[in-house]
């Protein structure tokens, strides 16, 4: 199952993130949810002292920050590359 933070849903509703980009990310997360294979896309584990393991998924200029818990995907932030790493934590 894929869960999106409420801030992401608000950004989508306001149009801050292009609809095509949201489609690309959603299809990618659907594929990950089916296969549970993180090697399908450009995904890397984020370094840092976090309470859980966060990952980033790259699609063009945009990045999605997410974590996994009990075979579910929780998307925390979606944004442009230059702003995503400073904004989500």
Biopython code that builds the backbone (N, CA, C, O; Angstrom):
import numpy as np
from Bio.PDB.StructureBuilder import StructureBuilder

atoms = [
    (1, "UNK", "N", (0.846, -1.170, 0.000)),
    (1, "UNK", "CA", (0.000, 0.000, 0.000)),
    (1, "UNK", "C", (0.898, 1.241, 0.000)),
    (1, "UNK", "O", (2.001, 1.224, 0.547)),
    (2, "UNK", "N", (0.417, 2.293, -0.609)),
    (2, "UNK", "CA", (1.169, 3.536, -0.719)),
    (2, "UNK", "C", (0.404, 4.626, 0.022)),
    (2, "UNK", "O", (-0.786, 4.838, -0.211)),
    (3, "UNK", "N", (1.106, 5.311, 0.916)),
    (3, "UNK", "CA", (0.509, 6.392, 1.684)),
    (3, "UNK", "C", (1.273, 7.679, 1.408)),
    (3, "UNK", "O", (2.504, 7.689, 1.403)),
    (4, "UNK", "N", (0.543, 8.760, 1.179)),
    (4, "UNK", "CA", (1.143, 10.071, 0.935)),
    (4, "UNK", "C", (0.846, 10.985, 2.122)),
    (4, "UNK", "O", (-0.271, 11.000, 2.637)),
    (5, "UNK", "N", (1.842, 11.739, 2.547)),
    (5, "UNK", "CA", (1.657, 12.717, 3.619)),
    (5, "UNK", "C", (0.620, 13.755, 3.184)),
    (5, "UNK", "O", (0.433, 13.989, 1.990)),
    (6, "UNK", "N", (-0.039, 14.364, 4.139)),
    (6, "UNK", "CA", (-1.062, 15.364, 3.811)),
    (6, "UNK", "C", (-0.454, 16.581, 3.115)),
    (6, "UNK", "O", (-1.123, 17.208, 2.293)),
    (7, "UNK", "N", (0.800, 16.931, 3.424)),
    (7, "UNK", "CA", (1.452, 18.064, 2.761)),
    (7, "UNK", "C", (1.613, 17.807, 1.259)),
    (7, "UNK", "O", (1.496, 18.731, 0.454)),
    (8, "UNK", "N", (1.881, 16.560, 0.886)),
    (8, "UNK", "CA", (1.996, 16.210, -0.527)),
    (8, "UNK", "C", (0.637, 16.335, -1.204)),
    (8, "UNK", "O", (0.536, 16.861, -2.312)),
    (9, "UNK", "N", (-0.393, 15.858, -0.544)),
    (9, "UNK", "CA", (-1.736, 15.945, -1.114)),
    (9, "UNK", "C", (-2.165, 17.403, -1.302)),
    (9, "UNK", "O", (-2.840, 17.735, -2.277)),
    (10, "UNK", "N", (-1.771, 18.272, -0.362)),
    (10, "UNK", "CA", (-2.089, 19.698, -0.496)),
    (10, "UNK", "C", (-1.323, 20.313, -1.660)),
    (10, "UNK", "O", (-1.873, 21.124, -2.405)),
    (11, "UNK", "N", (-0.051, 19.933, -1.822)),
    (11, "UNK", "CA", (0.759, 20.450, -2.929)),
    (11, "UNK", "C", (0.174, 20.031, -4.271)),
    (11, "UNK", "O", (0.173, 20.804, -5.228)),
    (12, "UNK", "N", (-0.319, 18.805, -4.330)),
    (12, "UNK", "CA", (-0.945, 18.319, -5.563)),
    (12, "UNK", "C", (-2.215, 19.121, -5.857)),
    (12, "UNK", "O", (-2.459, 19.522, -6.994)),
    (13, "UNK", "N", (-3.014, 19.345, -4.820)),
    (13, "UNK", "CA", (-4.265, 20.077, -5.004)),
    (13, "UNK", "C", (-4.013, 21.523, -5.444)),
    (13, "UNK", "O", (-4.770, 22.067, -6.248)),
    (14, "UNK", "N", (-2.956, 22.141, -4.921)),
    (14, "UNK", "CA", (-2.625, 23.525, -5.290)),
    (14, "UNK", "C", (-1.941, 23.613, -6.646)),
    (14, "UNK", "O", (-1.890, 24.687, -7.245)),
    (15, "UNK", "N", (-1.420, 22.502, -7.134)),
    (15, "UNK", "CA", (-0.741, 22.503, -8.421)),
    (15, "UNK", "C", (0.731, 22.848, -8.325)),
    (15, "UNK", "O", (1.340, 23.223, -9.328)),
    (16, "UNK", "N", (1.325, 22.730, -7.132)),
    (16, "UNK", "CA", (2.744, 23.022, -6.954)),
    (16, "UNK", "C", (3.638, 22.007, -7.652)),
    (16, "UNK", "O", (4.753, 22.326, -8.066)),
    (17, "UNK", "N", (3.144, 20.796, -7.778)),
    (17, "UNK", "CA", (3.889, 19.724, -8.440)),
    (17, "UNK", "C", (3.124, 19.374, -9.724)),
    (17, "UNK", "O", (1.913, 19.161, -9.681)),
    (18, "UNK", "N", (3.821, 19.315, -10.857)),
    (18, "UNK", "CA", (3.127, 19.001, -12.121)),
    (18, "UNK", "C", (2.416, 17.644, -12.068)),
    (18, "UNK", "O", (2.919, 16.688, -11.477)),
    (19, "UNK", "N", (1.254, 17.580, -12.687)),
    (19, "UNK", "CA", (0.457, 16.352, -12.671)),
    (19, "UNK", "C", (1.196, 15.175, -13.298)),
    (19, "UNK", "O", (1.086, 14.041, -12.832)),
    (20, "UNK", "N", (1.947, 15.454, -14.356)),
    (20, "UNK", "CA", (2.696, 14.386, -15.017)),
    (20, "UNK", "C", (3.754, 13.803, -14.077)),
    (20, "UNK", "O", (3.987, 12.594, -14.077)),
    (21, "UNK", "N", (4.381, 14.646, -13.292)),
    (21, "UNK", "CA", (5.381, 14.191, -12.328)),
    (21, "UNK", "C", (4.742, 13.310, -11.262)),
    (21, "UNK", "O", (5.296, 12.278, -10.884)),
    (22, "UNK", "N", (3.589, 13.718, -10.787)),
    (22, "UNK", "CA", (2.863, 12.918, -9.793)),
    (22, "UNK", "C", (2.501, 11.558, -10.382)),
    (22, "UNK", "O", (2.610, 10.538, -9.702)),
    (23, "UNK", "N", (2.076, 11.539, -11.632)),
    (23, "UNK", "CA", (1.758, 10.264, -12.294)),
    (23, "UNK", "C", (2.980, 9.352, -12.346)),
    (23, "UNK", "O", (2.887, 8.161, -12.049)),
    (24, "UNK", "N", (4.131, 9.921, -12.726)),
    (24, "UNK", "CA", (5.362, 9.124, -12.804)),
    (24, "UNK", "C", (5.710, 8.521, -11.445)),
    (24, "UNK", "O", (6.029, 7.336, -11.347)),
    (25, "UNK", "N", (5.648, 9.339, -10.408)),
    (25, "UNK", "CA", (5.966, 8.831, -9.070)),
    (25, "UNK", "C", (4.957, 7.787, -8.619)),
    (25, "UNK", "O", (5.338, 6.765, -8.050)),
    (26, "UNK", "N", (3.691, 8.029, -8.863)),
    (26, "UNK", "CA", (2.672, 7.076, -8.413)),
    (26, "UNK", "C", (2.831, 5.725, -9.120)),
    (26, "UNK", "O", (2.706, 4.675, -8.491)),
    (27, "UNK", "N", (3.105, 5.756, -10.417)),
    (27, "UNK", "CA", (3.318, 4.499, -11.146)),
    (27, "UNK", "C", (4.567, 3.776, -10.631)),
    (27, "UNK", "O", (4.583, 2.550, -10.523)),
    (28, "UNK", "N", (5.592, 4.534, -10.322)),
    (28, "UNK", "CA", (6.812, 3.933, -9.778)),
    (28, "UNK", "C", (6.533, 3.279, -8.431)),
    (28, "UNK", "O", (6.978, 2.159, -8.178)),
    (29, "UNK", "N", (5.801, 3.970, -7.570)),
    (29, "UNK", "CA", (5.486, 3.390, -6.265)),
    (29, "UNK", "C", (4.546, 2.189, -6.384)),
    (29, "UNK", "O", (4.630, 1.256, -5.586)),
    (30, "UNK", "N", (3.660, 2.208, -7.366)),
    (30, "UNK", "CA", (2.815, 1.029, -7.597)),
    (30, "UNK", "C", (3.673, -0.165, -8.004)),
    (30, "UNK", "O", (3.448, -1.281, -7.534)),
    (31, "UNK", "N", (4.648, 0.063, -8.870)),
    (31, "UNK", "CA", (5.544, -1.018, -9.276)),
    (31, "UNK", "C", (6.356, -1.533, -8.096)),
    (31, "UNK", "O", (6.542, -2.741, -7.944)),
    (32, "UNK", "N", (6.834, -0.626, -7.269)),
    (32, "UNK", "CA", (7.584, -1.035, -6.081)),
    (32, "UNK", "C", (6.700, -1.818, -5.121)),
    (32, "UNK", "O", (7.146, -2.789, -4.509)),
    (33, "UNK", "N", (5.455, -1.398, -4.992)),
    (33, "UNK", "CA", (4.529, -2.081, -4.097)),
    (33, "UNK", "C", (4.258, -3.507, -4.577)),
    (33, "UNK", "O", (4.108, -4.416, -3.762)),
    (34, "UNK", "N", (4.194, -3.702, -5.872)),
    (34, "UNK", "CA", (3.958, -5.041, -6.414)),
    (34, "UNK", "C", (5.178, -5.952, -6.293)),
    (34, "UNK", "O", (5.059, -7.121, -5.926)),
    (35, "UNK", "N", (6.347, -5.404, -6.604)),
    (35, "UNK", "CA", (7.542, -6.249, -6.686)),
    (35, "UNK", "C", (8.393, -6.240, -5.433)),
    (35, "UNK", "O", (9.108, -7.207, -5.169)),
    (36, "UNK", "N", (8.333, -5.157, -4.645)),
    (36, "UNK", "CA", (9.187, -4.968, -3.448)),
    (36, "UNK", "C", (10.672, -4.970, -3.818)),
    (36, "UNK", "O", (11.524, -5.283, -2.986)),
    (37, "UNK", "N", (10.976, -4.618, -5.069)),
    (37, "UNK", "CA", (12.357, -4.606, -5.559)),
    (37, "UNK", "C", (12.820, -3.163, -5.726)),
    (37, "UNK", "O", (12.378, -2.470, -6.642)),
    (38, "UNK", "N", (13.708, -2.709, -4.843)),
    (38, "UNK", "CA", (14.188, -1.336, -4.882)),
    (38, "UNK", "C", (15.197, -1.094, -6.004)),
    (38, "UNK", "O", (15.617, 0.043, -6.219)),
    (39, "UNK", "N", (15.584, -2.130, -6.710)),
    (39, "UNK", "CA", (16.538, -1.981, -7.806)),
    (39, "UNK", "C", (15.868, -1.629, -9.134)),
    (39, "UNK", "O", (16.551, -1.454, -10.143)),
    (40, "UNK", "N", (14.553, -1.524, -9.143)),
    (40, "UNK", "CA", (13.841, -1.202, -10.380)),
    (40, "UNK", "C", (14.107, 0.230, -10.835)),
    (40, "UNK", "O", (14.154, 0.496, -12.036)),
    (41, "UNK", "N", (14.280, 1.148, -9.897)),
    (41, "UNK", "CA", (14.408, 2.563, -10.209)),
    (41, "UNK", "C", (15.663, 3.111, -9.549)),
    (41, "UNK", "O", (16.374, 2.398, -8.841)),
    (42, "UNK", "N", (15.925, 4.395, -9.794)),
    (42, "UNK", "CA", (17.070, 5.063, -9.190)),
    (42, "UNK", "C", (16.719, 5.427, -7.749)),
    (42, "UNK", "O", (16.249, 6.530, -7.468)),
    (43, "UNK", "N", (16.955, 4.486, -6.851)),
    (43, "UNK", "CA", (16.624, 4.651, -5.439)),
    (43, "UNK", "C", (17.896, 4.505, -4.627)),
    (43, "UNK", "O", (18.688, 3.586, -4.838)),
    (44, "UNK", "N", (18.079, 5.431, -3.691)),
    (44, "UNK", "CA", (19.229, 5.359, -2.806)),
    (44, "UNK", "C", (18.780, 5.599, -1.379)),
    (44, "UNK", "O", (17.833, 6.343, -1.125)),
    (45, "UNK", "N", (19.475, 4.958, -0.451)),
    (45, "UNK", "CA", (19.206, 5.157, 0.966)),
    (45, "UNK", "C", (19.859, 6.462, 1.383)),
    (45, "UNK", "O", (20.999, 6.738, 1.010)),
    (46, "UNK", "N", (19.138, 7.269, 2.159)),
    (46, "UNK", "CA", (19.684, 8.536, 2.612)),
    (46, "UNK", "C", (20.572, 8.326, 3.822)),
    (46, "UNK", "O", (20.268, 7.522, 4.704)),
    (47, "UNK", "N", (21.668, 9.056, 3.851)),
    (47, "UNK", "CA", (22.600, 8.964, 4.970)),
    (47, "UNK", "C", (22.197, 9.975, 6.031)),
    (47, "UNK", "O", (21.733, 11.070, 5.713)),
    (48, "UNK", "N", (22.374, 9.607, 7.276)),
    (48, "UNK", "CA", (22.047, 10.500, 8.376)),
    (48, "UNK", "C", (21.587, 9.699, 9.570)),
    (48, "UNK", "O", (21.406, 8.484, 9.490)),
    (49, "UNK", "N", (21.403, 10.379, 10.661)),
    (49, "UNK", "CA", (20.965, 9.708, 11.893)),
    (49, "UNK", "C", (19.464, 9.926, 12.053)),
    (49, "UNK", "O", (19.018, 10.814, 12.779)),
    (50, "UNK", "N", (18.713, 9.104, 11.367)),
    (50, "UNK", "CA", (17.259, 9.159, 11.404)),
    (50, "UNK", "C", (16.727, 7.995, 12.231)),
    (50, "UNK", "O", (17.434, 7.015, 12.465)),
    (51, "UNK", "N", (15.487, 8.107, 12.669)),
    (51, "UNK", "CA", (14.867, 7.037, 13.443)),
    (51, "UNK", "C", (14.543, 5.824, 12.580)),
    (51, "UNK", "O", (14.417, 4.709, 13.086)),
    (52, "UNK", "N", (14.408, 6.047, 11.283)),
    (52, "UNK", "CA", (14.113, 4.957, 10.347)),
    (52, "UNK", "C", (14.944, 5.168, 9.091)),
    (52, "UNK", "O", (15.581, 6.208, 8.927)),
    (53, "UNK", "N", (14.937, 4.194, 8.218)),
    (53, "UNK", "CA", (15.677, 4.291, 6.962)),
    (53, "UNK", "C", (14.831, 5.014, 5.924)),
    (53, "UNK", "O", (13.754, 4.550, 5.551)),
    (54, "UNK", "N", (15.328, 6.147, 5.467)),
    (54, "UNK", "CA", (14.658, 6.906, 4.413)),
    (54, "UNK", "C", (15.360, 6.648, 3.088)),
    (54, "UNK", "O", (16.566, 6.409, 3.040)),
    (55, "UNK", "N", (14.585, 6.700, 2.023)),
    (55, "UNK", "CA", (15.096, 6.484, 0.680)),
    (55, "UNK", "C", (14.640, 7.634, -0.202)),
    (55, "UNK", "O", (13.660, 8.316, 0.097)),
    (56, "UNK", "N", (15.368, 7.837, -1.296)),
    (56, "UNK", "CA", (14.931, 8.811, -2.270)),
    (56, "UNK", "C", (14.768, 8.127, -3.618)),
    (56, "UNK", "O", (15.565, 7.274, -4.008)),
    (57, "UNK", "N", (13.726, 8.522, -4.307)),
    (57, "UNK", "CA", (13.425, 8.037, -5.649)),
    (57, "UNK", "C", (13.566, 9.220, -6.593)),
    (57, "UNK", "O", (12.948, 10.263, -6.378)),
    (58, "UNK", "N", (14.369, 9.068, -7.631)),
    (58, "UNK", "CA", (14.641, 10.158, -8.556)),
    (58, "UNK", "C", (13.846, 9.964, -9.841)),
    (58, "UNK", "O", (13.849, 8.889, -10.441)),
    (59, "UNK", "N", (13.171, 11.021, -10.241)),
    (59, "UNK", "CA", (12.457, 11.072, -11.525)),
    (59, "UNK", "C", (12.713, 12.448, -12.129)),
    (59, "UNK", "O", (12.027, 13.413, -11.793)),
    (60, "UNK", "N", (13.693, 12.539, -13.014)),
    (60, "UNK", "CA", (14.025, 13.816, -13.649)),
    (60, "UNK", "C", (14.547, 14.818, -12.642)),
    (60, "UNK", "O", (15.486, 14.526, -11.901)),
    (61, "UNK", "N", (13.942, 16.006, -12.608)),
    (61, "UNK", "CA", (14.353, 17.063, -11.687)),
    (61, "UNK", "C", (13.753, 16.891, -10.295)),
    (61, "UNK", "O", (14.110, 17.623, -9.371)),
    (62, "UNK", "N", (12.859, 15.945, -10.143)),
    (62, "UNK", "CA", (12.135, 15.789, -8.885)),
    (62, "UNK", "C", (12.626, 14.587, -8.097)),
    (62, "UNK", "O", (13.150, 13.624, -8.657)),
    (63, "UNK", "N", (12.442, 14.666, -6.780)),
    (63, "UNK", "CA", (12.819, 13.589, -5.869)),
    (63, "UNK", "C", (11.644, 13.305, -4.939)),
    (63, "UNK", "O", (10.905, 14.211, -4.553)),
    (64, "UNK", "N", (11.488, 12.050, -4.593)),
    (64, "UNK", "CA", (10.490, 11.652, -3.602)),
    (64, "UNK", "C", (11.252, 11.014, -2.447)),
    (64, "UNK", "O", (12.088, 10.135, -2.656)),
    (65, "UNK", "N", (10.964, 11.456, -1.241)),
    (65, "UNK", "CA", (11.556, 10.888, -0.038)),
    (65, "UNK", "C", (10.500, 9.975, 0.582)),
    (65, "UNK", "O", (9.355, 10.380, 0.780)),
    (66, "UNK", "N", (10.896, 8.745, 0.884)),
    (66, "UNK", "CA", (9.936, 7.791, 1.435)),
    (66, "UNK", "C", (10.631, 6.823, 2.378)),
    (66, "UNK", "O", (11.858, 6.731, 2.418)),
    (67, "UNK", "N", (9.813, 6.106, 3.134)),
    (67, "UNK", "CA", (10.312, 5.004, 3.953)),
    (67, "UNK", "C", (9.345, 3.839, 3.836)),
    (67, "UNK", "O", (8.203, 3.994, 3.402)),
    (68, "UNK", "N", (9.823, 2.684, 4.228)),
    (68, "UNK", "CA", (9.013, 1.474, 4.149)),
    (68, "UNK", "C", (8.776, 0.939, 5.557)),
    (68, "UNK", "O", (9.652, 0.992, 6.421)),
    (69, "UNK", "N", (7.580, 0.430, 5.760)),
    (69, "UNK", "CA", (7.232, -0.148, 7.040)),
    (69, "UNK", "C", (6.203, -1.251, 6.806)),
    (69, "UNK", "O", (5.104, -0.993, 6.314)),
    (70, "UNK", "N", (6.562, -2.461, 7.155)),
    (70, "UNK", "CA", (5.663, -3.615, 6.996)),
    (70, "UNK", "C", (5.111, -3.713, 5.571)),
    (70, "UNK", "O", (3.901, -3.840, 5.382)),
    (71, "UNK", "N", (5.985, -3.655, 4.580)),
    (71, "UNK", "CA", (5.641, -3.778, 3.163)),
    (71, "UNK", "C", (4.745, -2.658, 2.645)),
    (71, "UNK", "O", (4.139, -2.798, 1.583)),
    (72, "UNK", "N", (4.652, -1.547, 3.379)),
    (72, "UNK", "CA", (3.920, -0.371, 2.920)),
    (72, "UNK", "C", (4.917, 0.744, 2.643)),
    (72, "UNK", "O", (5.978, 0.808, 3.264)),
    (73, "UNK", "N", (4.570, 1.619, 1.708)),
    (73, "UNK", "CA", (5.419, 2.743, 1.353)),
    (73, "UNK", "C", (4.776, 4.029, 1.852)),
    (73, "UNK", "O", (3.607, 4.295, 1.573)),
    (74, "UNK", "N", (5.534, 4.816, 2.582)),
    (74, "UNK", "CA", (5.075, 6.089, 3.114)),
    (74, "UNK", "C", (5.884, 7.200, 2.453)),
    (74, "UNK", "O", (7.073, 7.357, 2.730)),
    (75, "UNK", "N", (5.244, 7.966, 1.587)),
    (75, "UNK", "CA", (5.921, 9.040, 0.867)),
    (75, "UNK", "C", (5.816, 10.298, 1.718)),
    (75, "UNK", "O", (4.724, 10.779, 2.021)),
    (76, "UNK", "N", (6.977, 10.815, 2.091)),
    (76, "UNK", "CA", (7.050, 11.940, 3.012)),
    (76, "UNK", "C", (7.113, 13.274, 2.285)),
    (76, "UNK", "O", (6.517, 14.253, 2.733)),
    (77, "UNK", "N", (7.834, 13.321, 1.160)),
    (77, "UNK", "CA", (8.024, 14.595, 0.478)),
    (77, "UNK", "C", (8.292, 14.358, -1.002)),
    (77, "UNK", "O", (8.973, 13.403, -1.375)),
    (78, "UNK", "N", (7.756, 15.227, -1.828)),
    (78, "UNK", "CA", (8.063, 15.247, -3.257)),
    (78, "UNK", "C", (8.366, 16.697, -3.615)),
    (78, "UNK", "O", (7.583, 17.599, -3.318)),
    (79, "UNK", "N", (9.511, 16.907, -4.255)),
    (79, "UNK", "CA", (9.874, 18.263, -4.634)),
    (79, "UNK", "C", (11.039, 18.275, -5.595)),
    (79, "UNK", "O", (11.584, 17.229, -5.949)),
    (80, "UNK", "N", (11.417, 19.476, -6.016)),
    (80, "UNK", "CA", (12.551, 19.620, -6.921)),
    (80, "UNK", "C", (13.844, 19.257, -6.209)),
    (80, "UNK", "O", (13.951, 19.345, -4.986)),
    (81, "UNK", "N", (14.810, 18.853, -6.997)),
    (81, "UNK", "CA", (16.089, 18.370, -6.471)),
    (81, "UNK", "C", (16.762, 19.381, -5.561)),
    (81, "UNK", "O", (17.282, 19.008, -4.510)),
    (82, "UNK", "N", (16.764, 20.651, -5.940)),
    (82, "UNK", "CA", (17.499, 21.644, -5.173)),
    (82, "UNK", "C", (16.834, 22.028, -3.856)),
    (82, "UNK", "O", (17.470, 22.669, -3.019)),
    (83, "UNK", "N", (15.583, 21.657, -3.651)),
    (83, "UNK", "CA", (14.906, 22.030, -2.415)),
    (83, "UNK", "C", (14.501, 20.854, -1.543)),
    (83, "UNK", "O", (14.172, 21.043, -0.371)),
    (84, "UNK", "N", (14.517, 19.668, -2.078)),
    (84, "UNK", "CA", (13.940, 18.526, -1.373)),
    (84, "UNK", "C", (14.717, 18.146, -0.114)),
    (84, "UNK", "O", (14.102, 17.813, 0.899)),
    (85, "UNK", "N", (16.032, 18.184, -0.146)),
    (85, "UNK", "CA", (16.801, 17.689, 0.981)),
    (85, "UNK", "C", (16.777, 18.646, 2.174)),
    (85, "UNK", "O", (17.001, 18.219, 3.306)),
    (86, "UNK", "N", (16.514, 19.916, 1.940)),
    (86, "UNK", "CA", (16.454, 20.879, 3.030)),
    (86, "UNK", "C", (15.051, 21.013, 3.604)),
    (86, "UNK", "O", (14.897, 21.490, 4.728)),
    (87, "UNK", "N", (14.045, 20.616, 2.881)),
    (87, "UNK", "CA", (12.667, 20.899, 3.250)),
    (87, "UNK", "C", (11.934, 19.789, 3.983)),
    (87, "UNK", "O", (11.020, 20.081, 4.753)),
    (88, "UNK", "N", (12.279, 18.581, 3.786)),
    (88, "UNK", "CA", (11.426, 17.488, 4.249)),
    (88, "UNK", "C", (11.661, 17.109, 5.697)),
    (88, "UNK", "O", (10.723, 16.640, 6.341)),
    (89, "UNK", "N", (12.830, 17.279, 6.241)),
    (89, "UNK", "CA", (13.103, 16.800, 7.611)),
    (89, "UNK", "C", (12.670, 17.815, 8.638)),
    (89, "UNK", "O", (12.822, 17.583, 9.837)),
]
sb = StructureBuilder()
sb.init_structure("model")
sb.init_model(0)
sb.init_chain("A")
sb.init_seg("    ")
for serial, (resi, resn, name, xyz) in enumerate(atoms, 1):
    if name == "N":
        sb.init_residue(resn, " ", resi, " ")
    sb.init_atom(name, np.array(xyz, "f"), 0.0, 1.0, " ", f" {name:<3s}", serial, name[0])
structure = sb.get_structure()
